Amino acid sequence: MKAMLLAAGRGERMRPLTDTTPKPLLEVGGQSLVEYHLNALREAGIREVVINHAWLGDAIEARLGDGRGYGLRIRYSPEVPRALETAGGIIQALPLLGEDPFIVINSDIWTDYPLQRLPRQPDGLAHLVMVDNPDQHPHGDFHLHAGCLYAEGDPRLTYSGIGVYRPALFQDLAPGVRPLAPLLRAAMQAGQVTGEQYDGAWYDIGTPARLAALDQLLRHKADAGRHHDG
């Protein structure tokens, strides 16, 4: 099974931090966001990762290289002259992802979700990990009932940015800028999207304040762990 890390966003709300550093390379707890995901993927048994990039993408390639330092093989899908949004980025990367279902992760989240729990063969076209609605997204995205996701209905949960997708979801779609949500809603209408709720640690790193808060939390945890071990 392969995985794709979405790393093409400009990170407008993270400025000025992202004026010189791509958002996935911002650090929390002494490690960049994207490296947390690479290590989690390796621990889950994934060995091949595709990373799309646009803004300051050269810096991402320079930092991560071919992935050998992480026990992985990394390939890149540059998006020029502009980012293609989520579905557009996945469509462009399909030749690198192959014909089997693949994992997709937003690189600007932090979570302790165990990726080995993801289904390698989802029942439908996609399987999404959902979380409780954070303060900044109180209305959520989709309704989860009996393991299936629906575009309508309450209560609603927030898409975590972690999912498994079949290439068929993107079949015959023209390349170019394309958001993911309309494709998911159409697939939900056809009963083709399953889901699960995760109630562990999950953070959407959308602003410098949220980045700083998570950094402080992780450093505090690390310090507490060291004192406990000592």
C-alpha positions, -999 to +999 in steps of 0.1 A: +000+000+000+013+035-009+005+068+007+003+104-004+011+134+018-006+166+007+020+194+010+011+219-018-008+245+002+005+280+005-004+283+042-018+319+040-031+319+075+003+308+088+021+339+074+047+352+081+060+318+091+053+303+057+068+332+037+102+315+040+093+279+051+067+256+035+040+247+060+048+210+062+084+219+074+071+240+103+082+223+135+063+212+166+080+193+195+114+195+177+102+178+145+086+190+113+049+182+107+057+162+076+083+141+094+058+130+120+036+116+092+066+099+075+076+082+107+040+072+114+036+057+079+068+037+083+056+023+117+024+013+099+043-007+074+041+017+045+073+020+024+063+042-006+052+077-002+042+104-028+044+141-018+028+168-039+041+203-035+039+238-049+049+267-027+086+264-018+085+228-029+123+227-035+128+231+002+106+201+009+126+179-015+159+192-001+149+184+034+134+149+028+154+137-002+145+103-015+132+091+018+160+067+027+167+086+059+132+077+070+132+041+058+109+050+029+109+057-008+096+092-015+086+104-049+074+140-056+045+154-077+053+191-083+023+213-091+032+242-114+025+270-119+000+267-091-014+242-065-042+220-079-063+216-047-068+182-031-085+162-059-065+179-086-033+170-068-043+134-064-054+131-100-019+143-112-002+119-088-022+088-098+005+074-121+028+073-091+002+058-068-007+028-088-039+008-091-045-002-055-062+018-027-038+044-012-037+065+020-040+103+018-029+125+047-030+163+050+005+172+061-007+202+082-024+181+109-008+164+139-024+132+153-015+100+172-041+080+151-026+045+144-024+043+106-023+005+107-060+006+116-069+019+082-085-006+058-063-017+030-093-025+009-122-001+018-157-013+012-165+016-011-145+042-030-132+059+001-128+055+039-124+086+060-113+091+096-136+116+113-130+136+145-151+158+168-156+193+155-128+216+166-135+252+178-125+266+144-149+243+125-180+240+147-204+228+120-184+198+108-183+182+074-203+149+072-227+127+091-215+093+103-240+065+108-234+028+111-200+031+095-212+050+065-207+087+057-234+111+045-233+146+031-265+155+050-277+147+085-268+154+121-247+152+142-218+161+120-182+154+124-150+169+109-129+151+083-095+146+099-075+148+067-067+110+069-084+087+044-080+057+021-091+062-015-096+039-045-082+053-078-117+047-093-130+077-073-108+099-097-112+078-128-117+097-161-114+131-145-095+157-164-064+171-148-065+206-134-076+225-103-103+204-085-115+203-049-122+169-032-154+176-014-178+175-044-163+141-054-168+128-019-204+141-017-213+124-050-197+091-038-217+094-005-249+098-024-241+064-040-233+048-006-197+045-015-179+062+014-173+045+048-159+062+079-148+058+115-146+083+144-113+088+162-113+104+197-076+105+203-052+134+198-058+154+166-048+190+158-053+211+127-023+234+125-040+263+108-026+294+125+007+304+142-012+304+176-023+267+171+012+258+160+027+274+192+002+258+215+008+223+201+046+228+202+043+237+239+021+207+246+045+182+229+075+197+246+058+195+280+049+159+273+085+151+263+098+167+295+073+149+316+083+116+300+120+123+306+114+130+343+093+099+346+120+077+330+146+093+352 
